[in-house]
Amino acid sequence: MLTSVCGPVDDGSDRRLYPSPIKKAERPIDKILLAYHAVANMVLFYRQCAENGHAVERCHAQAQQLAAWRDALRAPLEGNAALTDVGRAFLL
């Protein structure tokens, strides 16, 4: 179980595995949440790069690919009862 400095991100009750477009493997909910958070931040980074005129086409394309992964990762997190308040905070 993944624990942040604020506490655990899930309560351990969800034992299912979910598809990860990054690893191309089935992963537990805490790893899906970690990947979602990382990918969501990368989307913001590449969008800001493009908005500031840095390798616009490349950054825009990268942001689009990452946004698709972010959305796929978010799906099993939405409404997942196993996420704690800390875990749900990563979705904002």
N, C-alpha and C positions, 0 to 999 in steps of 0.2 A: 504494500500500500504506500502510495506517494504521500509524503507529508511536507507541507510548506512550513515556513517559519511561524505561520499563524495557526497551524494545525493540519490534520489530515484533510485531504480533498474529497475522500469518499469514505463511507462507513464499512466497506468490505462486503456488503450484502449482494452486490451485482457480480456474479461469477462468470457472466457471459463474456465471450470474446467478440470483438467488433473488427470489421475490415479497416485496415490502415492503407490509404493510397500511397503513402510514403514508403512504408516497409513492405507493402504488398504481402501482408501477413495479418493474421488475426491477433488482436491485442486486447488486454484488459482495459477497463474504463479509465483507470488512472493514467495509463500511457496514452490513451486517446486524448484525454484532457491536456496532458503535457504537450503532445504534438499539436493539438488545436491552438493552444496558447502561442507556441513558437511560430507556427505558420501564420496566424493572424497578425503577429508583429512584423513578420517578413512582408506581408501584403502591404501594410502601412508604410514600411520602409521603401519598397519599390514604387509605390504610388507617389510618395514624396519626392523620390529621385526624379521620376518622370515630370512631376509638376514643376520641379526646379530646373528642368531642361537638361538633365543628365541622361545620356543614352536613352532618349525618350521611347523609341520603338522597342528596344530590348527590355527596358524596365516595365513598360506597359504589358508586353507579352508575358514576362515573368510574373507580374502581379496577377494577371488573368489566370495563369496556371495554378498559382498558389491559392487564389480565391476559390477555385474549384475544389482543391484539396481541403481548404478551410471549411467549406460548406459540407463536404462529405464527412469530415471529422465532427462537425457540430451536430449532425443529425442524431447520433445516439446519446448525445449529452443533453439535448433538449428534454426537459421534464424527467430526467433520470433521477429516481427517488434515492439512489445511493449517494449522490453528490451531497456533500455537506455545504453549509453556508460559504465556507472558504472555497470549495470547489466551484460552486455557482458563481462566485465573484470573478473567477477566471473567464467566465463567458461574457462579461460586460464589455 
